[in-house]
Amino acid sequence: MRVFSAVATLVSVVSVAVHAAPLALDGGLIGDPLEIFIQSAGNTLTAALVGSSASSSGKTSSSSSRTSSSSSSTSSSSTSHSSTSQSSSSSSSSSSSAAPSPSSSPDNGSSNSSGGIPDGQGNNFNTPSGAVKFPWNYGNSDNVVPITPSSSNGGWAMSPNQQCMPNSWCPYACASGYYSAQWDPSATLYNGAGSMNGGLFADASGKLKKPFPERPFCVPGMMNAAIRNTLGQSVSACQTVYPGNEAMIIPTVAQAGGTAQLNIVPSSYWLGTSSQFYVNKAGSTAEQCIWGTSAEPVGNWGPYIFGGGQGKDGNTYISVQYNPLYGQAGFSKDGLYSVKIQCTAGNCNFPAGGQCQCSQGVCSVDNGCTVTLPAGAKAEFVIY
């Protein structure tokens, strides 16, 4: 994905890739071709999602040509909404690539907000022979969340058939609204060496190292976007692991009639990348945060994709789009819930037309829309 800044131009929106890495909000290229063009015209901010078509297998296919903002002739303006103007309410390739050990980190020890790595906290998670044990248990004070701990990954934010092995990087997941503040300090390429090196480093002896000892394991995100679920069933949003193997395995579950904070990362996050969520059908739980197939509309085959992150300009950009694979696979749109972004605090800048919503596979802006949240603004993805 790439992000471009431009003035008074809006590019054409094309079909969105099904499996795409998080957005780069600094103009960088991040491998897979979901792109966001952020435009500025005076005090008006507009944004449009741009991507390439996805193959029927669910893999991302690169576009043979790119649309630059300078080649577009269509102009667009956005609409500012204040909160008072709104109505109510599988497996993937291994992410454990070998890498140099961080230069300094504390020994395994007691856990605190920015302290040592715990020793398992008495968990009985699956740890295959030769693998490195997951350091945390449920309910820990570091806001770390175990992922499928009975599978081979044993709690790490890796695909269920993967393991944290010595001399590799091992990502972990954080609670809803929090992001991992640990990754390979030498990883500077979005789609190259180090792009899978998130979390902690296990040295040759299997001893875990914390690459940024002064940082907590999990840090609150922007805390300005949440899911509001008005349905009578729960809905799960599955965040991709990045840096990591990009599997959509980190769950945020909005219970029936409830809300759930989304992890929208700040511009200081790894290389300026953003958060991406594949959103499942009504009745879904954390168990559906897995790789889907053309026969199973879960994970990357779920009906919607949410995204968000803070740009270098200080604004936060959040988006919703219909997942084209859901329709291409022939999954029924009948009875599928709708989604709209609704401002709940401050002034939110909406696309031309003053709304951002998707219903029955059709969005208010072709193939998805983006809302800008300046400082102090908050919004919800309302599922109804």
C-alpha positions as CSV (number, residue, x, y, z in Angstrom):
1,M,0.0,0.0,0.0
2,R,1.0,3.5,-0.5
3,V,-0.1,6.9,0.6
4,F,0.3,10.0,-1.5
5,S,-0.4,13.6,-0.6
6,A,-1.8,15.8,-3.3
7,V,-3.8,19.0,-3.7
8,A,-7.3,19.3,-5.1
9,T,-7.3,16.0,-7.0
10,L,-9.0,12.7,-6.4
11,V,-7.9,9.6,-8.1
12,S,-10.3,7.0,-9.5
13,V,-11.2,4.2,-7.1
14,V,-10.7,0.6,-8.4
15,S,-11.2,-2.8,-7.0
16,V,-9.6,-3.4,-3.6
17,A,-7.1,-6.2,-2.9
18,V,-8.3,-8.9,-0.5
19,H,-5.1,-9.4,1.5
20,A,-3.3,-6.1,1.9
21,A,-0.7,-4.9,4.3
22,P,-1.5,-1.9,6.5
23,L,-1.5,1.5,5.0
24,A,1.6,3.6,5.0
25,L,0.7,7.2,6.0
26,D,4.1,8.6,5.0
27,G,4.1,8.1,1.3
28,G,5.9,4.8,1.4
29,L,5.3,1.6,-0.4
30,I,4.1,-1.4,1.6
31,G,4.1,-4.4,-0.6
32,D,0.5,-5.2,-1.3
33,P,-1.5,-2.8,-3.4
34,L,-4.2,-1.3,-1.2
35,E,-3.5,2.4,-1.4
36,I,-4.9,5.5,0.1
37,F,-4.7,8.9,-1.5
38,I,-4.9,11.6,1.0
39,Q,-5.6,15.0,-0.5
40,S,-5.5,18.5,0.9
41,A,-7.2,21.5,-0.7
42,G,-6.9,24.5,1.7
43,N,-8.5,23.3,4.9
44,T,-10.4,20.5,3.2
45,L,-9.2,16.9,3.5
46,T,-10.5,14.2,1.3
47,A,-9.5,10.6,0.9
48,A,-10.2,7.7,-1.4
49,L,-9.2,4.1,-1.1
50,V,-7.4,2.7,-4.1
51,G,-6.3,-0.9,-4.8
52,S,-5.8,-3.6,-7.3
53,S,-8.1,-6.5,-8.1
54,A,-7.6,-9.7,-6.2
55,S,-7.3,-13.1,-7.7
56,S,-10.0,-15.7,-7.1
57,S,-7.6,-17.6,-4.8
58,G,-7.7,-14.8,-2.3
59,K,-4.1,-13.8,-2.9
60,T,-3.2,-10.2,-3.7
61,S,-2.3,-9.6,-7.3
62,S,-0.2,-6.5,-8.1
63,S,-1.6,-4.0,-10.5
64,S,0.3,-3.6,-13.7
65,S,-0.1,0.1,-13.7
66,R,-0.4,2.8,-11.0
67,T,-2.7,5.8,-11.0
68,S,-0.8,8.9,-9.8
69,S,-2.6,11.8,-8.2
70,S,-1.2,14.1,-10.8
71,S,-2.9,12.2,-13.6
72,S,-6.4,12.6,-12.1
73,S,-8.6,15.5,-13.3
74,T,-11.5,15.0,-11.0
75,S,-11.7,17.3,-7.9
76,S,-13.5,16.6,-4.7
77,S,-14.4,18.3,-1.5
78,S,-15.3,16.9,1.9
79,T,-18.0,17.6,4.3
80,S,-17.3,18.4,8.0
81,H,-19.7,16.8,10.5
82,S,-19.7,17.6,14.2
83,S,-20.9,14.9,16.6
84,T,-24.1,16.8,17.2
85,S,-25.0,16.6,13.5
86,Q,-25.0,12.8,13.5
87,S,-28.0,10.6,14.0
88,S,-28.1,8.1,16.9
89,S,-26.2,5.9,17.3
90,S,-5.1,-21.5,7.1
91,S,-1.7,-20.8,7.3
92,S,0.8,-18.3,5.9
93,S,4.5,-18.2,5.5
94,S,6.6,-18.2,8.6
95,S,6.9,-14.9,10.4
96,S,9.9,-16.2,12.4
97,S,12.7,-15.1,10.2
98,A,16.2,-15.1,11.7
99,A,17.6,-11.7,12.5
100,P,20.4,-10.2,14.6
101,S,19.6,-10.0,18.3
102,P,18.7,-6.6,19.7
103,S,21.7,-4.8,21.2
104,S,20.3,-4.6,24.7
105,S,17.3,-5.9,26.6
106,P,16.5,-7.1,30.1
107,D,16.7,-10.7,31.2
108,N,13.5,-12.6,31.7
109,G,11.9,-11.4,34.9
110,S,8.8,-10.0,36.5
111,S,6.4,-8.2,34.2
112,N,5.4,-4.6,34.4
113,S,4.4,-1.8,32.0
114,S,7.9,-1.4,30.6
115,G,9.9,-4.0,32.5
116,G,11.2,-7.4,32.1
117,I,9.8,-10.3,30.1
118,P,7.8,-12.7,32.3
119,D,8.5,-16.4,32.4
120,G,5.1,-17.7,31.4
121,Q,3.1,-16.7,34.5
122,G,2.1,-20.3,35.1
123,N,0.3,-20.8,31.8
124,N,-0.1,-24.3,30.4
125,F,-0.2,-23.2,26.7
126,N,1.0,-25.6,24.1
127,T,4.8,-25.4,23.7
128,P,6.0,-27.9,21.1
129,S,9.5,-29.4,21.6
130,G,12.2,-27.0,20.7
131,A,9.8,-24.0,20.6
132,V,10.0,-20.9,22.8
133,K,7.3,-20.7,25.5
134,F,4.8,-17.8,25.4
135,P,5.7,-15.5,28.3
136,W,2.2,-14.4,29.4
137,N,-0.9,-15.9,30.8
138,Y,-4.5,-14.6,30.5
139,G,-5.4,-11.4,32.4
140,N,-1.8,-10.1,32.6
141,S,-1.0,-6.5,33.4
142,D,0.8,-5.8,30.1
143,N,-2.4,-6.0,28.0
144,V,-1.0,-8.9,26.0
145,V,-3.6,-11.3,24.6
146,P,-2.7,-15.0,23.8
147,I,-3.7,-16.2,20.4
148,T,-4.9,-19.8,20.0
149,P,-2.7,-21.0,22.9
150,S,-3.7,-24.7,22.4
151,S,-2.3,-24.7,18.8
152,S,1.4,-24.9,17.8
153,N,1.8,-21.2,18.0
154,G,1.1,-21.5,21.7
155,G,-0.2,-18.0,22.2
156,W,2.1,-16.0,19.9
157,A,0.5,-13.8,17.2
158,M,1.4,-16.3,14.5
159,S,-0.6,-18.7,12.4
160,P,-1.8,-21.7,14.4
161,N,0.7,-24.1,12.7
162,Q,3.7,-21.8,13.3
163,Q,6.1,-21.8,16.3
164,C,8.3,-19.3,18.0
165,M,11.7,-20.9,17.5
166,P,15.2,-19.9,18.6
167,N,17.0,-17.3,16.5
168,S,13.8,-15.7,15.3
169,W,11.3,-12.9,15.9
170,C,8.0,-13.8,17.7
171,P,5.1,-11.4,17.5
172,Y,2.5,-11.1,20.2
173,A,-1.0,-9.5,20.2
174,C,-2.4,-6.7,22.4
175,A,-5.8,-6.1,23.8
176,S,-8.4,-4.1,21.8
177,G,-7.3,-0.5,21.5
178,Y,-3.6,-1.3,22.2
179,Y,-0.7,-1.9,19.8
180,S,2.6,-3.8,20.2
181,A,5.4,-1.4,20.8
182,Q,8.2,-3.9,20.0
183,W,9.7,-4.8,16.7
184,D,13.0,-5.2,15.0
185,P,14.8,-1.9,15.2
186,S,16.8,-2.7,12.0
187,A,13.7,-3.4,9.9
188,T,13.3,-0.4,7.6
189,L,11.6,-2.0,4.6
190,Y,7.8,-2.4,4.3
191,N,8.0,-5.4,2.1
192,G,11.5,-6.8,2.5
193,A,13.9,-8.1,5.1
194,G,12.5,-7.4,8.6
195,S,8.9,-6.8,7.6
196,M,7.9,-10.0,9.5
197,N,10.0,-9.2,12.5
198,G,7.6,-8.0,15.1
199,G,7.5,-8.7,18.8
200,L,10.3,-10.2,20.8
201,F,13.5,-11.8,19.6
202,A,14.4,-15.3,20.7
203,D,18.2,-15.8,20.6
204,A,20.0,-19.0,19.6
205,S,19.4,-20.4,23.1
206,G,15.7,-19.5,23.1
207,K,16.1,-16.6,25.5
208,L,13.7,-13.8,24.7
209,K,14.9,-10.2,24.2
210,K,13.0,-7.0,24.3
211,P,14.2,-4.7,21.4
212,F,13.1,-1.5,23.1
213,P,13.6,-2.1,26.8
214,E,12.2,1.4,27.8
215,R,8.9,0.8,26.1
216,P,5.8,-1.1,27.4
217,F,4.9,-4.2,25.6
218,C,1.5,-2.8,24.6
219,V,0.6,0.9,24.2
220,P,-2.8,2.6,23.9
221,G,-3.6,3.5,20.3
222,M,-5.3,6.7,19.2
223,M,-8.5,5.7,21.1
224,N,-10.6,7.7,18.6
225,A,-12.4,5.0,16.7
226,A,-14.6,2.1,17.9
227,I,-17.2,-0.4,16.7
228,R,-20.8,0.0,17.8
229,N,-22.7,-3.2,17.2
230,T,-26.5,-2.6,17.2
231,L,-27.2,-6.2,16.1
232,G,-28.5,-9.0,18.3
233,Q,-25.3,-11.1,17.7
234,S,-21.6,-10.5,18.2
235,V,-19.3,-9.4,15.4
236,S,-15.5,-9.9,15.3
237,A,-13.0,-7.7,13.5
238,C,-9.7,-9.4,12.8
239,Q,-6.6,-7.3,12.8
240,T,-3.6,-8.3,10.7
241,V,-0.2,-8.9,12.3
242,Y,2.3,-6.3,10.9
243,P,5.2,-6.4,11.2
244,G,4.6,-10.1,11.1
245,N,3.0,-12.6,8.7
246,E,-0.1,-10.4,8.0
247,A,-2.4,-13.1,9.2
248,M,-5.7,-11.6,10.4
249,I,-5.7,-13.3,13.8
250,I,-5.9,-10.5,16.4
251,P,-9.5,-10.3,17.5
252,T,-11.7,-7.4,18.5
253,V,-15.1,-8.6,19.3
254,A,-18.1,-6.2,19.5
255,Q,-20.7,-8.0,21.6
256,A,-24.5,-7.7,20.7
257,G,-25.6,-4.2,21.6
258,G,-22.1,-3.2,22.7
259,T,-19.0,-1.3,21.6
260,A,-15.4,-2.3,21.2
261,Q,-12.4,0.0,20.9
262,L,-10.3,-0.5,17.7
263,N,-6.5,-0.3,17.7
264,I,-5.9,2.7,15.5
265,V,-2.1,3.3,15.5
266,P,-0.3,6.7,15.7
267,S,2.1,8.0,13.1
268,S,5.0,6.8,15.3
269,Y,4.1,3.2,14.7
270,W,6.5,1.0,12.7
271,L,7.4,2.9,9.5
272,G,4.2,4.9,9.7
273,T,2.0,1.9,8.8
274,S,-1.6,1.7,9.9
275,S,-4.1,-0.9,11.2
276,Q,-6.3,-3.2,9.0
277,F,-9.2,-5.3,10.1
278,Y,-11.2,-8.0,8.2
279,V,-14.7,-7.9,9.7
280,N,-16.8,-11.1,9.9
281,K,-20.5,-11.8,9.6
282,A,-23.0,-11.4,12.5
283,G,-22.6,-14.2,15.0
284,S,-18.8,-14.3,14.7
285,T,-16.4,-14.6,17.6
286,A,-12.6,-14.6,18.0
287,E,-12.6,-18.1,16.6
288,Q,-13.4,-16.7,13.2
289,C,-10.2,-14.6,13.1
290,I,-8.5,-17.1,10.8
291,W,-7.6,-17.4,7.1
292,G,-10.9,-18.0,5.2
293,T,-11.5,-19.8,1.9
294,S,-13.9,-19.4,-1.0
295,A,-16.1,-21.9,0.9
296,E,-15.9,-20.1,4.2
297,P,-16.6,-16.4,4.5
298,V,-14.4,-15.7,7.5
299,G,-11.2,-13.7,8.1
300,N,-9.8,-12.4,4.8
301,W,-13.0,-13.6,3.1
302,G,-15.3,-11.7,5.5
303,P,-17.7,-9.1,4.1
304,Y,-16.0,-5.9,5.2
305,I,-12.6,-4.4,5.7
306,F,-11.9,-1.5,8.1
307,G,-8.7,0.5,8.2
308,G,-7.2,3.3,10.2
309,G,-4.1,5.2,11.2
310,Q,-2.7,8.6,12.0
311,G,-1.0,10.6,9.2
312,K,2.1,12.8,9.7
313,D,-0.3,15.8,9.5
314,G,-1.7,14.7,12.8
315,N,-5.1,13.7,11.4
316,T,-6.4,10.2,11.8
317,Y,-7.9,8.5,8.7
318,I,-10.4,5.6,9.0
319,S,-12.1,3.7,6.2
320,V,-14.6,1.1,5.4
321,Q,-15.0,-1.0,2.3
322,Y,-16.9,-4.0,1.0
323,N,-14.6,-7.0,0.6
324,P,-14.7,-7.9,-3.1
325,L,-13.8,-11.5,-2.4
326,Y,-17.0,-12.0,-0.5
327,G,-19.1,-11.2,-3.5
328,Q,-16.8,-12.9,-6.0
329,A,-17.1,-16.1,-4.1
330,G,-20.9,-15.9,-4.4
331,F,-21.7,-15.4,-0.7
332,S,-25.1,-14.0,-0.3
333,K,-25.6,-10.3,0.5
334,D,-29.2,-10.9,1.6
335,G,-29.4,-10.2,5.3
336,L,-25.9,-8.9,5.4
337,Y,-25.6,-6.1,7.9
338,S,-24.7,-2.5,6.9
339,V,-21.9,-0.3,8.2
340,K,-21.6,3.5,8.6
341,I,-19.0,5.7,10.1
342,Q,-20.6,8.1,12.6
343,C,-19.0,11.1,14.3
344,T,-19.3,11.0,18.1
345,A,-17.0,13.9,19.1
346,G,-15.4,16.9,17.5
347,N,-15.6,17.6,13.8
348,C,-15.2,14.7,11.4
349,N,-14.5,15.3,7.7
350,F,-16.6,13.1,5.5
351,P,-16.3,12.5,1.7
352,A,-18.4,14.6,-0.7
353,G,-22.0,13.8,0.0
354,G,-21.5,13.9,3.7
355,Q,-21.6,10.2,4.5
356,C,-19.5,7.1,4.6
357,Q,-21.4,3.8,4.6
358,C,-21.7,0.5,3.0
359,S,-25.0,-1.5,2.6
360,Q,-25.6,-4.8,0.7
361,G,-22.2,-4.6,-0.9
362,V,-22.6,-1.1,-2.1
363,C,-20.8,1.8,-0.5
364,S,-21.5,5.5,-0.6
365,V,-18.2,6.0,-2.4
366,D,-17.4,3.3,-5.0
367,N,-15.3,0.5,-3.4
368,G,-15.1,2.2,0.0
369,C,-14.8,5.6,1.7
370,T,-12.5,7.3,4.2
371,V,-13.3,9.8,7.0
372,T,-10.7,12.2,8.5
373,L,-10.6,12.7,12.2
374,P,-8.7,15.9,13.2
375,A,-7.4,16.3,16.7
376,G,-10.3,15.9,19.2
377,A,-12.6,14.1,16.8
378,K,-13.9,10.6,17.5
379,A,-16.0,8.2,15.4
380,E,-17.7,4.8,15.4
381,F,-18.1,2.1,12.8
382,V,-21.8,1.5,13.4
383,I,-23.0,-2.0,12.5
384,Y,-26.7,-2.1,11.9
